[in-house]
């Protein structure tokens, strides 16, 4: 579904990503793990179209999307849950969800809202509540729900666990694990390797803009370097 090949990204004269290559298949959950500053968010921003590569290709279902604006990528099945969610804090839960479906017809919007409410029943209960009054975990659920409203084929999720209590991290990760049942693939960028490796199929480790390790989730969970750097072992 998604293929990233030999990707280089610069901010001015500073090169942040150095020849990154990865892929995500149909109904697959893939993680990119790494410490703060490794280049994870830059990777996500480049895939969605908020940053442009200096070299390399991003392909979605075989189509090179390097030159496409973000909204065209959304039309082709990409969606993003940005770091910290970036909700419309003064709007209601329902209005935030509707804004996620701005490229969809009304009938499709209603159908997709039911999908989101089935994933997150608490959002159905709070549909008229103002977003900023939700708990941190509920706001993160709303951010995922808003991205799901575009009926994506591939969901990009940037640091979903940041700032959440452990019990809420587990709940959010449980929902992410269910997304392939809705024919949604996931690329999860995450510092919390311990929880991420429980739910993903494969993972890549990004350090200083380079992919230094890749493999199946269990292989990386058992890798002594990963244990030492990310799992506290």
ROSEDO-506877 format. One record per residue: residue number from 1; residue in three letters; y, z, x of N, C-alpha, C, CB in turn. Coordinates in pm, whole numbers. Last residue first. Glycine has a CB too. Example, Ala and Ser with C-alpha at 12.3 -4.5 7.8 and 13.67 -1.06 7.14 Angstrom:
! residues 2
- 2/SER/-225/708/1285/-106/714/1367/3/787/1290/-60/572/1408 .
- 1/ALA/-569/780/1319/-450/780/1230/-330/780/1320/-447/905/1131 .
END
This chain:
! residues 233
- 233/UNK/-312/2923/1550/-443/2959/1606/-459/2911/1748/-554/2903/1521 .
- 232/UNK/-102/2840/1391/-101/2978/1439/-235/3022/1499/-65/3069/1328 .
- 231/UNK/-76/2581/1323/-158/2663/1236/-170/2808/1284/-295/2603/1223 .
- 230/UNK/77/2436/1510/119/2438/1370/44/2537/1281/104/2303/1313 .
- 229/UNK/-13/2459/1777/126/2424/1750/170/2454/1608/148/2280/1779 .
- 228/UNK/-283/2534/1768/-189/2609/1852/-44/2584/1811/-209/2572/2000 .
- 227/UNK/-391/2339/1594/-402/2483/1566/-296/2563/1642/-542/2534/1601 .
- 226/UNK/-339/2108/1740/-274/2129/1611/-277/2276/1572/-341/2044/1501 .
- 225/UNK/-507/2157/1956/-364/2137/1978/-285/2159/1850/-337/1997/2032 .
- 224/UNK/-764/2178/1841/-703/2296/1905/-553/2280/1930/-772/2324/2036 .
- 223/UNK/-842/2056/1522/-796/2019/1655/-724/2137/1721/-701/1895/1648 .
- 222/UNK/-903/2113/1263/-991/2168/1365/-945/2140/1508/-1130/2113/1346 .
- 221/UNK/-712/1970/1128/-715/2116/1108/-801/2184/1214/-769/2149/969 .
- 220/UNK/-786/1713/1201/-663/1770/1258/-659/1921/1241/-540/1707/1193 .
- 219/UNK/-1024/1691/1056/-1024/1670/1200/-901/1733/1264/-1031/1520/1232 .
- 218/UNK/-934/1725/796/-1018/1828/854/-1024/1815/1006/-1158/1821/796 .
- 217/UNK/-780/1487/759/-720/1620/750/-804/1726/820/-699/1659/605 .
- 216/UNK/-828/1226/1002/-856/1290/874/-808/1434/877/-1008/1283/842 .
- 215/UNK/-547/1134/1216/-687/1148/1180/-704/1205/1041/-759/1234/1280 .
- 214/UNK/-339/1145/1507/-364/1103/1371/-513/1120/1342/-320/955/1348 .
- 213/UNK/-74/1227/1735/-209/1248/1684/-220/1189/1545/-245/1397/1682 .
- 212/UNK/177/1135/1792/96/1182/1904/-49/1209/1863/157/1308/1963 .
- 211/UNK/435/924/1728/309/969/1671/216/1007/1787/244/859/1579 .
- 210/UNK/763/1027/1827/639/956/1859/524/1011/1775/607/967/2009 .
- 209/UNK/984/1188/1785/993/1048/1746/871/965/1776/1107/988/1810 .
- 208/UNK/899/1443/1867/1009/1376/1937/1009/1225/1910/999/1402/2087 .
- 207/UNK/599/1398/1706/670/1483/1802/774/1399/1874/572/1548/1904 .
- 206/UNK/391/1400/1430/509/1337/1489/578/1438/1580/607/1285/1379 .
- 205/UNK/71/1337/1329/157/1438/1390/268/1367/1466/76/1533/1484 .
- 204/UNK/-71/1241/1018/-16/1202/1148/69/1318/1198/69/1068/1138 .
- 203/UNK/-364/1259/810/-233/1306/856/-200/1247/992/-231/1459/863 .
- 202/UNK/-547/1221/499/-524/1195/641/-387/1248/679/-535/1042/673 .
- 201/UNK/-554/1354/253/-672/1284/303/-664/1263/455/-689/1150/232 .
- 200/UNK/-429/1687/176/-414/1546/212/-547/1487/256/-309/1530/322 .
- 199/UNK/-466/1958/127/-464/1867/12/-460/1720/50/-345/1899/-74 .
- 198/UNK/-464/2112/356/-561/2148/252/-571/2040/144/-522/2281/188 .
- 197/UNK/-253/2032/508/-386/1984/548/-496/2023/450/-420/2038/685 .
- 196/UNK/-41/2175/388/-51/2029/374/-192/1980/404/48/1960/465 .
- 195/UNK/-72/2441/468/-93/2405/328/-114/2255/312/24/2450/243 .
- 194/UNK/-31/2408/751/-142/2487/698/-173/2447/554/-110/2638/706 .
- 193/UNK/208/2275/793/82/2204/818/-36/2277/755/60/2187/968 .
- 192/UNK/497/2261/693/391/2356/659/255/2289/670/413/2413/517 .
- 191/UNK/661/2048/732/643/2140/844/526/2234/821/771/2220/868 .
- 190/UNK/615/1712/613/604/1856/592/591/1932/723/484/1887/502 .
- 189/UNK/598/1446/398/656/1488/525/674/1639/518/793/1415/555 .
- 188/UNK/365/1256/241/421/1390/242/468/1425/382/319/1493/192 .
- 187/UNK/319/999/40/347/1023/181/428/1152/188/424/902/249 .
- 186/UNK/84/920/-209/187/1013/-162/196/1008/-10/156/1158/-209 .
- 185/UNK/17/714/-497/-7/753/-358/109/840/-311/-23/628/-267 .
- 184/UNK/-89/735/-824/28/751/-737/-20/792/-598/129/856/-795 .
- 183/UNK/-263/739/-1041/-248/616/-962/-121/618/-878/-247/495/-1054 .
- 182/UNK/-301/993/-1128/-204/912/-1203/-173/781/-1130/-74/992/-1227 .
- 181/UNK/-456/1101/-938/-518/1082/-1069/-429/998/-1161/-547/1218/-1134 .
- 180/UNK/-277/1142/-728/-362/1023/-725/-436/996/-856/-461/1036/-614 .
- 179/UNK/-165/1400/-809/-93/1274/-832/-180/1149/-820/21/1264/-735 .
- 178/UNK/-284/1641/-748/-325/1575/-872/-265/1436/-888/-287/1659/-989 .
- 177/UNK/-155/1733/-522/-296/1696/-509/-346/1618/-631/-381/1820/-488 .
- 176/UNK/87/1809/-633/83/1692/-546/-60/1641/-532/143/1725/-407 .
- 175/UNK/-1/2044/-760/45/1930/-840/42/1802/-758/187/1956/-893 .
- 174/UNK/-58/2204/-538/-164/2172/-634/-127/2050/-718/-191/2292/-725 .
- 173/UNK/194/2230/-426/94/2150/-355/-24/2115/-445/44/2225/-232 .
- 172/UNK/308/2400/-616/364/2266/-596/263/2177/-525/495/2274/-516 .
- 171/UNK/146/2629/-581/152/2560/-710/203/2417/-694/242/2637/-808 .
- 170/UNK/196/2701/-313/60/2666/-356/61/2588/-487/-25/2793/-372 .
- 169/UNK/470/2760/-330/423/2651/-242/285/2605/-287/419/2697/-93 .
- 168/UNK/461/2984/-489/518/2862/-545/480/2741/-461/671/2874/-555 .
- 167/UNK/350/3168/-314/281/3141/-440/331/3013/-505/296/3258/-535 .
- 166/UNK/543/3174/-98/407/3120/-81/335/3086/-211/325/3218/-6 .
- 165/UNK/870/3057/-202/774/3165/-180/633/3108/-173/785/3272/-293 .
- 164/UNK/1055/2797/-34/979/2847/-148/891/2965/-107/893/2736/-208 .
- 163/UNK/1184/2678/181/1255/2780/106/1180/2839/-10/1380/2725/57 .
- 162/UNK/1000/2383/167/1110/2453/233/1179/2552/139/1212/2351/286 .
- 161/UNK/805/2225/62/780/2370/65/899/2450/118/659/2399/150 .
- 160/UNK/877/1957/89/874/2015/-45/862/2167/-43/758/1956/-124 .
- 159/UNK/969/1759/284/977/1904/303/980/1979/169/1101/1940/385 .
- 158/UNK/982/1484/91/1040/1536/215/1053/1688/210/1177/1471/241 .
- 157/UNK/775/1236/-22/815/1375/-46/856/1437/86/700/1456/-112 .
- 156/UNK/740/939/-193/779/996/-64/833/1136/-88/885/906/9 .
- 155/UNK/495/780/-376/596/885/-380/616/940/-239/555/998/-478 .
- 154/UNK/412/476/-512/411/554/-388/527/652/-390/420/461/-263 .
- 153/UNK/446/389/-765/314/370/-708/299/452/-580/288/220/-679 .
- 152/UNK/637/563/-1023/616/504/-890/470/479/-859/674/595/-784 .
- 151/UNK/803/600/-1262/665/551/-1266/626/486/-1133/648/449/-1382 .
- 150/UNK/1035/732/-1256/1045/588/-1229/907/521/-1229/1114/564/-1094 .
- 149/UNK/958/995/-1286/1011/924/-1404/1028/774/-1380/1144/984/-1444 .
- 148/UNK/898/1108/-1044/787/1051/-1122/836/971/-1242/695/1162/-1169 .
- 147/UNK/1146/1213/-975/1093/1098/-900/981/1030/-977/1043/1142/-762 .
- 146/UNK/1152/1425/-1161/1253/1319/-1168/1206/1194/-1093/1387/1368/-1109 .
- 145/UNK/936/1581/-1068/932/1518/-1199/1031/1405/-1213/957/1620/-1306 .
- 144/UNK/1038/1668/-823/919/1582/-825/910/1509/-958/790/1666/-801 .
- 143/UNK/1252/1818/-924/1278/1709/-830/1160/1613/-825/1308/1765/-690 .
- 142/UNK/1116/2007/-1077/1204/1912/-1144/1235/1794/-1052/1334/1980/-1187 .
- 141/UNK/989/2149/-873/908/2078/-972/991/1973/-1044/848/2177/-1073 .
- 140/UNK/1217/2257/-757/1136/2163/-679/1044/2083/-771/1054/2237/-572 .
- 139/UNK/1301/2422/-964/1388/2313/-920/1310/2211/-839/1506/2366/-838 .
- 138/UNK/1089/2603/-970/1112/2516/-1085/1202/2399/-1049/1173/2595/-1202 .
- 137/UNK/1131/2733/-723/1009/2657/-748/1023/2560/-864/894/2751/-774 .
- 136/UNK/1382/2853/-768/1363/2756/-661/1240/2670/-682/1354/2826/-527 .
- 135/UNK/1458/2860/-1126/1416/2920/-1000/1397/2811/-895/1284/3002/-1019 .
- 134/UNK/1749/2721/-1290/1606/2730/-1266/1577/2805/-1137/1544/2591/-1261 .
- 133/UNK/2017/2678/-1303/1971/2810/-1346/1819/2826/-1331/2010/2833/-1491 .
- 132/UNK/2069/2417/-1240/2102/2518/-1139/2054/2657/-1177/2251/2520/-1115 .
- 131/UNK/1998/2275/-1476/1912/2271/-1357/1942/2384/-1260/1927/2138/-1287 .
- 130/UNK/2002/2424/-1795/2080/2364/-1686/2003/2381/-1555/2221/2428/-1676 .
- 129/UNK/1755/2347/-2044/1818/2442/-1953/1890/2368/-1840/1713/2538/-1894 .
- 128/UNK/1608/2187/-2203/1752/2193/-2232/1827/2285/-2137/1774/2239/-2376 .
- 127/UNK/1346/2224/-2105/1405/2089/-2103/1555/2088/-2129/1336/2002/-2206 .
- 126/UNK/1169/2429/-2058/1309/2447/-2013/1389/2316/-2024/1312/2497/-1868 .
- 125/UNK/921/2346/-2146/979/2467/-2205/1128/2479/-2175/907/2590/-2154 .
- 124/UNK/887/2132/-1974/895/2107/-2118/959/2226/-2189/754/2078/-2176 .
- 123/UNK/864/2268/-1735/982/2183/-1755/998/2146/-1902/970/2055/-1671 .
- 122/UNK/620/2395/-1760/741/2479/-1758/866/2395/-1780/751/2556/-1624 .
- 121/UNK/431/2190/-1730/462/2243/-1864/588/2328/-1869/346/2326/-1913 .
- 120/UNK/403/1944/-1540/485/2065/-1526/521/2119/-1664/614/2035/-1443 .
- 119/UNK/231/1745/-1632/219/1794/-1494/286/1929/-1477/278/1693/-1396 .
- 118/UNK/331/1710/-1887/191/1751/-1871/164/1805/-1731/97/1633/-1900 .
- 117/UNK/586/1625/-1827/570/1753/-1896/426/1803/-1891/617/1741/-2040 .
- 116/UNK/525/1375/-1712/588/1480/-1631/570/1617/-1696/738/1450/-1612 .
- 115/UNK/422/1242/-1937/340/1258/-1816/393/1373/-1731/337/1127/-1733 .
- 114/UNK/647/1245/-2099/529/1321/-2141/433/1343/-2024/457/1248/-2256 .
- 113/UNK/805/1071/-1954/848/1210/-1967/732/1298/-2012/966/1221/-2065 .
- 112/UNK/675/831/-1991/669/892/-1859/713/1038/-1864/755/814/-1759 .
- 111/UNK/739/780/-2260/599/793/-2219/588/867/-2086/533/655/-2209 .
- 110/UNK/1018/757/-2244/957/861/-2327/813/887/-2286/963/821/-2475 .
- 109/UNK/1038/533/-2073/1096/661/-2034/1032/775/-2113/1247/661/-2056 .
- 108/UNK/928/330/-2224/858/371/-2102/908/508/-2055/877/267/-1992 .
- 107/UNK/1129/314/-2416/992/346/-2457/910/395/-2338/926/224/-2521 .
- 106/UNK/1355/240/-2262/1351/368/-2332/1208/409/-2370/1437/362/-2456 .
- 105/UNK/1279/99/-1936/1311/88/-2078/1289/222/-2147/1226/-22/-2145 .
- 104/UNK/1415/196/-1612/1307/176/-1708/1359/163/-1850/1209/291/-1698 .
- 103/UNK/1598/274/-1426/1557/133/-1421/1452/99/-1527/1502/100/-1283 .
- 102/UNK/1629/546/-1466/1741/459/-1499/1707/311/-1494/1856/486/-1407 .
- 101/UNK/1474/773/-1448/1417/655/-1515/1522/549/-1545/1349/697/-1645 .
- 100/UNK/1614/982/-1350/1509/927/-1265/1449/799/-1321/1401/1028/-1246 .
- 99/UNK/1767/1050/-1565/1833/978/-1456/1731/921/-1358/1929/1071/-1382 .
- 98/UNK/1582/1196/-1713/1625/1064/-1761/1693/983/-1651/1719/1079/-1880 .
- 97/UNK/1572/1432/-1561/1455/1346/-1572/1495/1205/-1616/1353/1405/-1670 .
- 96/UNK/1829/1533/-1605/1785/1501/-1469/1666/1406/-1473/1749/1629/-1392 .
- 95/UNK/1812/1576/-1881/1904/1474/-1830/1871/1436/-1686/2049/1524/-1839 .
- 94/UNK/1621/1784/-1890/1593/1654/-1952/1684/1545/-1900/1607/1665/-2103 .
- 93/UNK/1760/1989/-1755/1632/1940/-1705/1605/1801/-1761/1517/2037/-1743 .
- 92/UNK/2116/1917/-1755/1994/1979/-1804/1871/1921/-1736/1982/1963/-1956 .
- 91/UNK/2356/1941/-1483/2292/1874/-1595/2163/1946/-1635/2263/1726/-1561 .
- 90/UNK/2443/2054/-1254/2516/2090/-1376/2455/2026/-1501/2662/2050/-1363 .
- 89/UNK/2286/1944/-1051/2273/2086/-1082/2340/2127/-1213/2332/2166/-971 .
- 88/UNK/2088/1710/-996/2219/1713/-1060/2229/1851/-1125/2237/1594/-1167 .
- 87/UNK/1912/1790/-689/1922/1775/-833/2068/1758/-874/1860/1895/-904 .
- 86/UNK/1795/1788/-424/1921/1720/-458/1928/1688/-607/1936/1591/-377 .
- 85/UNK/1556/1871/-280/1555/1822/-417/1675/1740/-458/1543/1934/-508 .
- 84/UNK/1529/1944/-18/1608/2032/-104/1624/1978/-247/1744/2055/-44 .
- 83/UNK/1468/1607/66/1473/1746/111/1571/1825/25/1513/1753/261 .
- 82/UNK/1378/1401/-221/1447/1430/-95/1441/1578/-59/1593/1386/-103 .
- 81/UNK/1133/1223/-327/1176/1360/-353/1245/1405/-224/1054/1456/-393 .
- 80/UNK/1140/881/-423/1157/984/-320/1192/1117/-383/1264/943/-219 .
- 79/UNK/944/584/-476/1034/689/-524/1036/799/-419/988/745/-664 .
- 78/UNK/852/241/-520/878/356/-433/964/458/-507/948/311/-302 .
- 77/UNK/824/12/-680/726/120/-692/742/236/-596/595/65/-674 .
- 76/UNK/1017/-176/-694/887/-221/-644/784/-107/-637/904/-283/-507 .
- 75/UNK/1240/-35/-770/1185/-132/-865/1045/-176/-824/1276/-254/-875 .
- 74/UNK/1283/98/-526/1239/174/-643/1178/81/-748/1356/254/-704 .
- 73/UNK/1376/-115/-380/1250/-53/-339/1193/31/-454/1269/33/-212 .
- 72/UNK/1615/-157/-505/1515/-263/-513/1377/-209/-472/1555/-383/-422 .
- 71/UNK/1750/74/-434/1716/55/-576/1614/-57/-595/1841/24/-656 .
- 70/UNK/1787/45/-153/1697/148/-207/1656/120/-351/1764/285/-198 .
- 69/UNK/1778/-303/-51/1846/-177/-81/1750/-81/-149/1970/-200/-170 .
- 68/UNK/1580/-468/199/1603/-438/58/1682/-308/42/1470/-428/-17 .
- 67/UNK/1507/-526/456/1643/-561/416/1675/-522/272/1664/-709/433 .
- 66/UNK/1236/-435/478/1342/-386/568/1482/-408/515/1329/-453/702 .
- 65/UNK/1007/-502/347/1118/-450/265/1236/-403/349/1068/-334/179 .
- 64/UNK/758/-739/330/852/-674/421/976/-632/342/890/-768/541 .
- 63/UNK/469/-690/136/604/-747/141/691/-669/239/669/-746/-1 .
- 62/UNK/229/-552/121/233/-674/199/370/-738/213/143/-771/140 .
- 61/UNK/296/-319/-18/204/-416/-78/215/-553/-11/231/-430/-228 .
- 60/UNK/557/-302/193/507/-242/71/425/-346/-2/623/-189/-18 .
- 59/UNK/637/-246/528/580/-338/431/524/-259/313/469/-426/495 .
- 58/UNK/870/-232/778/817/-154/666/766/-255/564/927/-57/603 .
- 57/UNK/870/-306/1128/861/-349/989/813/-236/898/769/-469/976 .
- 56/UNK/1091/-328/1421/970/-294/1348/978/-332/1202/942/-148/1361 .
- 55/UNK/1416/-197/1494/1303/-283/1528/1183/-236/1447/1272/-281/1682 .
- 54/UNK/1601/-42/1381/1649/-132/1485/1543/-235/1519/1690/-54/1610 .
- 53/UNK/1596/16/1026/1532/15/1157/1601/-79/1254/1386/-22/1144 .
- 52/UNK/1833/202/837/1776/72/871/1713/75/1009/1884/-37/865 .
- 51/UNK/1824/441/572/1849/409/714/1779/277/743/1797/523/810 .
- 50/UNK/1758/430/310/1883/499/344/1919/484/491/1872/647/309 .
- 49/UNK/1511/327/240/1624/236/255/1757/300/283/1636/156/134 .
- 48/UNK/1269/454/241/1334/440/111/1458/349/119/1374/577/57 .
- 47/UNK/1208/444/516/1117/383/419/1186/359/285/993/472/399 .
- 46/UNK/1419/590/624/1404/448/659/1313/378/559/1347/433/801 .
- 45/UNK/1376/843/524/1501/773/490/1491/625/520/1620/834/566 .
- 44/UNK/1132/904/651/1138/892/506/1262/814/464/1138/1031/440 .
- 43/UNK/1220/912/922/1114/820/879/1120/796/729/977/875/918 .
- 42/UNK/1402/1121/911/1449/987/945/1347/882/903/1477/975/1096 .
- 41/UNK/1228/1332/865/1320/1292/759/1379/1154/785/1433/1394/745 .
- 40/UNK/1092/1336/1117/1021/1318/991/1114/1268/880/955/1448/949 .
- 39/UNK/1179/1394/1369/1208/1260/1318/1146/1233/1181/1160/1157/1415 .
- 38/UNK/1169/1651/1466/1070/1555/1519/1098/1412/1475/930/1595/1474 .
- 37/UNK/1328/1847/1361/1386/1759/1461/1291/1656/1518/1440/1840/1572 .
- 36/UNK/1075/2086/1315/1211/2047/1282/1269/1962/1395/1300/2171/1255 .
- 35/UNK/745/1949/1382/846/2053/1384/982/1997/1340/857/2114/1523 .
- 34/UNK/513/1782/1163/594/1794/1284/697/1902/1270/661/1661/1317 .
- 33/UNK/321/1540/983/348/1678/1024/432/1678/1149/217/1755/1047 .
- 32/UNK/278/1351/716/338/1341/849/385/1481/884/458/1234/854 .
- 31/UNK/-9/1288/512/98/1375/560/150/1329/695/49/1520/569 .
- 30/UNK/-117/1117/227/-106/1117/372/11/1206/412/-87/971/428 .
- 29/UNK/-328/1048/-30/-224/1141/12/-228/1151/164/-242/1282/-55 .
- 28/UNK/-393/753/-220/-417/835/-101/-299/927/-77/-443/746/24 .
- 27/UNK/-390/536/-393/-433/668/-441/-469/762/-327/-552/653/-535 .
- 26/UNK/-412/299/-132/-408/323/-276/-463/462/-307/-489/214/-351 .
- 25/UNK/-281/423/191/-360/339/103/-343/373/-44/-504/350/139 .
- 24/UNK/-44/401/441/-87/479/326/-160/385/231/34/549/254 .
- 23/UNK/8/408/798/-17/339/672/-62/440/566/-123/229/690 .
- 22/UNK/215/367/1095/127/443/1006/102/362/880/189/583/970 .
- 21/UNK/399/386/1395/314/305/1308/225/396/1225/226/206/1393 .
- 20/UNK/695/395/1585/607/465/1492/530/364/1406/689/561/1401 .
- 19/UNK/873/348/1806/750/272/1788/649/337/1695/687/250/1919 .
- 18/UNK/1045/613/1788/1010/527/1900/874/461/1874/1007/607/2032 .
- 17/UNK/1333/742/1633/1193/704/1619/1160/597/1722/1162/655/1476 .
- 16/UNK/1586/776/1753/1518/890/1690/1370/864/1672/1582/921/1556 .
- 15/UNK/1822/705/1994/1699/656/1931/1618/776/1883/1615/568/2030 .
- 14/UNK/2163/685/1991/2051/780/2001/1931/727/1924/2091/920/1947 .
- 13/UNK/2379/531/1948/2305/505/2071/2182/594/2086/2395/524/2190 .
- 12/UNK/2349/539/1605/2436/502/1715/2353/466/1836/2534/616/1749 .
- 11/UNK/2042/628/1557/2171/670/1503/2272/647/1615/2170/821/1455 .
- 10/UNK/1759/410/1520/1864/471/1601/1978/519/1514/1916/372/1706 .
- 9/UNK/1414/352/1515/1534/382/1437/1634/454/1527/1501/467/1312 .
- 8/UNK/1132/146/1516/1235/211/1598/1359/231/1511/1268/127/1727 .
- 7/UNK/794/100/1443/928/127/1389/1015/203/1490/917/208/1259 .
- 6/UNK/537/-30/1432/622/-32/1552/770/-8/1517/608/-167/1623 .
- 5/UNK/503/-44/1092/452/-101/1217/561/-104/1324/398/-243/1192 .
- 4/UNK/372/82/802/485/95/895/434/51/1032/542/244/899 .
- 3/UNK/269/0/486/238/-18/629/368/-10/708/166/-154/654 .
- 2/UNK/135/96/179/250/104/270/200/87/413/326/240/254 .
- 1/UNK/-121/0/83/0/0/0/126/0/86/1/121/-93 .
END
